[in-house]
Amino acid sequence: MRPPPILVTGMPRSGTTWLARLLASGLRTALPGREPMNPRGRQYALSGTLPGWVRLTQPTVQQVRILRRAYAGINPWTYSRYGHRQWIAGLPNIRCIVKDPFAMLSIPAIQRVTGARAVLVYRHPGAALASYRRMGWTPDTEELVPIISQFIAKYGPTDGVVLPRDGQDDVSALAWFWSALYGMALRDTSPEAVDVVSHRDVAIGGDAAARRLFQALELTWTSATQQLIHPSGVRAANEQALHNLHRDPAVVADAWRDHFASRDVQRLDEETAAVREALEQRSLRVSERPAP
């Protein structure tokens, strides 16, 4: 019997790569690295079957086969340079860690098909917006609108899951995008099915928080985990890099605040309040939660 895989998901730029690599530093784990459902550029997009953001409820036979191979760690098309020990991911005693932000609207279907345990990681929307601005990205409004419309038609009004207003600036657009994604993910899942994790709690909480998370996910701590929590030879961030995984996580946790005026942080707080509260209520208590 293979140990169940772990899906690490959450909005893009929410710390999914860092958290997945942290978990993959545990004993007998591996991270293939590539996001199976990512439809951007030359990414995998479930072998080209996805046009963009989707909310899978009934995967096709082909998609079921692709998902099972990806989460078993035996699909080399899902290996990448951001992986860790990917070449052993398919061995029987290895727990496969799959990182995929684009899976956050399809968690129940993925769990049904693969048996994965899901970790939904979140950060303050300001952290995501700072990263989006740095990368020159904008929220995927057009792709998400029809998904939200179908969601509202089925479930009715839900906190945070609304259609976007016209003329939004990037602060309101990101707040809407963040709230819609997490609002749908929370509505689709139960507390028993998904472990909600605050990136900041783990990053600020250090050894104690990471060890509590490892215990909750039944992972074994190693010296490599210790190094990721307390990296040596920390370098400054590369503003052109997709990931800056060498930075001190405790510094990264709140560094985004240096890029915002207080009024914009207040707007983000107000426009995402309902969903942030729901995430906090379901979040694993892995740290003492020092005040931001």
C-alpha positions in Angstrom: 0.0 0.0 0.0 1.4 3.4 -1.0 1.1 6.2 1.6 -1.5 8.7 0.5 -0.2 11.6 -1.6 -0.4 15.2 -0.3 -1.8 17.9 -2.4 -0.6 21.4 -1.5 -2.8 24.0 -3.1 -3.9 27.6 -2.7 -4.0 30.8 -4.8 -0.9 31.3 -7.0 1.8 33.3 -5.1 0.5 32.1 -1.7 3.6 30.1 -0.7 2.5 26.8 -2.2 6.0 26.1 -3.6 7.8 26.9 -0.3 5.4 24.8 1.7 5.4 21.8 -0.7 9.3 21.8 -0.6 9.2 22.0 3.2 6.9 18.9 3.4 9.0 17.2 0.7 12.1 17.5 3.0 10.5 15.0 5.3 11.7 11.4 5.5 10.6 9.2 2.5 8.9 12.0 0.6 9.3 13.4 -2.9 8.0 16.4 -4.9 7.7 16.0 -8.6 7.5 19.8 -8.9 5.3 20.5 -11.9 1.7 21.6 -11.4 -0.5 18.9 -13.1 -3.4 21.3 -13.7 -1.5 24.4 -14.7 -2.8 25.6 -18.1 -0.3 28.4 -18.6 2.2 28.5 -21.4 3.9 25.1 -21.9 2.7 23.8 -18.5 1.0 20.3 -18.3 -2.7 21.2 -18.1 -3.5 17.5 -17.5 -1.9 16.6 -20.8 -3.5 19.5 -22.6 -7.1 18.8 -21.5 -7.6 22.1 -19.6 -8.0 25.5 -21.3 -7.7 27.5 -18.1 -9.1 27.6 -14.6 -11.6 24.9 -14.1 -13.7 23.4 -11.3 -13.5 19.7 -12.1 -16.4 17.7 -10.6 -16.5 14.8 -13.0 -13.1 14.2 -14.6 -13.0 12.4 -17.9 -11.6 8.9 -18.1 -8.4 10.3 -19.6 -8.1 12.9 -16.8 -8.6 10.3 -14.1 -5.8 8.3 -15.6 -3.5 11.3 -15.8 -4.3 12.4 -12.2 -3.6 9.0 -10.8 -0.3 8.8 -12.5 0.7 12.3 -11.4 -0.2 11.7 -7.8 1.5 8.4 -7.7 4.7 10.2 -8.8 5.1 8.0 -11.9 4.5 10.6 -14.6 7.8 12.2 -15.7 6.0 15.0 -17.5 5.2 16.3 -14.0 8.8 16.5 -12.9 10.5 19.9 -12.9 13.5 21.8 -11.5 11.3 23.0 -8.6 10.9 19.4 -7.5 12.8 17.5 -4.8 13.9 13.9 -5.2 11.4 13.5 -8.0 13.1 10.5 -9.4 12.1 8.4 -6.4 8.5 9.7 -6.3 7.1 6.5 -7.8 8.6 4.1 -5.3 6.2 2.2 -3.1 7.3 3.6 0.2 7.6 7.2 -0.9 4.9 9.8 -0.1 4.3 12.0 -3.1 3.8 15.7 -2.5 2.0 17.4 -5.4 2.0 21.2 -5.6 -0.8 22.7 -7.7 -2.5 26.0 -7.2 -4.8 25.3 -10.1 -6.3 22.3 -8.2 -7.8 24.5 -5.5 -11.3 24.5 -7.2 -11.2 20.7 -7.8 -10.2 19.3 -4.4 -13.1 16.9 -3.9 -12.7 15.4 -7.4 -8.9 15.0 -7.0 -9.3 13.4 -3.6 -11.9 11.0 -4.9 -9.7 9.9 -7.8 -6.3 9.9 -6.0 -7.0 9.5 -2.3 -4.8 12.6 -1.7 -4.8 14.5 1.6 -5.2 18.2 0.8 -3.5 21.1 2.3 -5.0 24.5 1.5 -2.4 27.2 2.1 -3.2 30.9 2.3 -1.5 34.2 2.8 -2.8 37.8 3.3 -4.0 39.0 -0.1 -1.5 41.8 0.1 1.3 39.3 -0.2 -0.2 37.8 -3.4 -0.8 41.3 -4.9 2.8 42.3 -4.2 4.0 39.2 -6.0 1.5 39.7 -8.9 2.8 43.3 -9.4 6.4 42.1 -9.3 5.7 39.5 -11.9 3.5 41.8 -14.1 0.5 39.5 -13.6 -3.2 40.3 -13.4 -6.0 38.2 -11.9 -7.6 35.8 -14.3 -11.0 37.5 -14.2 -12.4 36.4 -17.6 -11.7 32.7 -16.8 -13.2 32.8 -13.3 -16.4 34.7 -14.1 -18.2 31.7 -15.8 -17.1 29.4 -13.0 -18.4 31.8 -10.4 -21.7 32.2 -12.3 -22.2 28.4 -12.3 -21.3 28.3 -8.6 -23.7 31.0 -7.6 -26.5 29.3 -9.7 -26.0 26.1 -7.8 -25.3 27.3 -4.2 -26.7 30.8 -4.1 -24.8 33.8 -2.6 -21.7 32.8 -0.6 -19.4 35.1 1.3 -16.7 36.3 -1.1 -18.0 34.5 -4.1 -19.6 37.3 -6.2 -19.2 38.6 -9.8 -16.6 41.3 -10.2 -17.5 45.0 -10.3 -16.8 47.1 -13.4 -13.8 49.4 -13.3 -11.9 47.7 -10.5 -8.3 48.8 -9.8 -5.7 46.1 -9.1 -6.3 46.2 -5.4 -10.0 45.5 -5.7 -9.4 43.0 -8.5 -7.0 41.0 -6.5 -9.2 41.1 -3.4 -12.1 39.8 -5.5 -10.0 37.1 -7.1 -8.5 36.0 -3.7 -11.9 35.9 -2.0 -13.6 34.0 -4.9 -11.0 31.3 -5.1 -10.8 30.7 -1.3 -14.5 31.1 -0.9 -15.3 28.4 -3.4 -12.6 26.1 -2.0 -14.0 26.4 1.5 -17.6 25.8 0.3 -16.5 22.7 -1.6 -14.7 21.1 1.3 -15.3 20.1 4.9 -12.8 20.6 7.8 -12.3 16.8 7.9 -11.3 16.7 4.2 -8.8 19.6 4.0 -6.1 21.0 6.3 -6.2 24.7 6.0 -2.7 26.2 6.8 -1.6 29.8 7.2 1.7 30.4 5.4 2.6 33.1 8.0 1.9 30.8 10.9 4.5 28.3 9.7 7.0 30.9 8.5 6.9 32.9 11.7 6.5 30.0 14.0 9.8 28.4 13.1 10.7 24.9 14.3 7.7 24.5 16.7 5.1 25.4 14.1 6.7 23.3 11.3 7.0 20.3 13.7 3.3 20.6 14.6 2.4 20.7 10.9 4.6 17.6 10.2 2.9 15.8 13.1 -0.6 16.7 11.8 0.3 15.4 8.3 2.1 12.3 9.7 5.5 13.3 8.2 8.9 12.7 9.8 11.2 15.7 10.5 14.7 15.7 9.1 17.8 17.9 9.1 16.9 19.1 5.6 13.6 20.4 7.1 15.6 22.3 9.7 17.7 23.9 7.0 14.6 25.2 5.1 13.2 26.7 8.3 16.5 28.3 9.1 18.4 28.8 5.8 22.1 29.6 6.0 23.8 32.1 3.7 20.5 34.0 3.1 20.7 36.2 0.0 18.6 39.2 -1.1 15.6 38.6 -3.3 15.9 38.5 -7.1 13.1 40.7 -8.4 13.1 38.9 -11.8 12.9 35.3 -10.3 9.7 33.3 -10.2 10.7 32.0 -6.8 13.1 33.2 -4.1 13.3 30.0 -2.1 16.6 30.9 -0.4 15.1 33.7 1.6 14.4 33.5 5.4 10.7 32.5 5.7 10.3 34.6 8.8 11.4 37.7 6.8 9.3 36.8 3.7 6.1 36.4 5.8 5.6 40.2 6.2 8.0 41.7 3.7 5.1 42.5 1.3 3.9 45.2 3.7 6.9 47.4 2.7 5.3 47.8 -0.8 1.9 49.1 0.2 0.4 52.3 1.5 -1.7 51.7 4.7 -4.9 52.7 2.9 -4.5 49.9 0.4 -3.8 47.4 3.1 -7.0 48.6 4.8 -9.0 48.1 1.6 -7.6 44.6 1.1 -8.5 43.8 4.7 -12.1 45.2 4.3 -12.8 43.6 0.9 -11.6 40.1 2.0 -12.7 40.1 5.6 -15.4 37.5 5.4 -13.2 34.9 3.7 -10.2 35.6 5.8 -12.3 35.0 8.9 -13.5 31.7 7.5 -10.0 30.6 6.7 -8.8 31.6 10.2 -11.6 29.6 11.8 -10.6 26.4 9.9 -6.9 26.9 10.0 -4.6 24.4 11.8 -3.3 25.9 15.0 0.4 25.4 14.5 1.8 28.6 16.1 1.0 31.3 18.7 0.0 33.6 15.8 2.1 36.7 16.6 0.4 39.9 15.6 1.2 41.2 12.0 
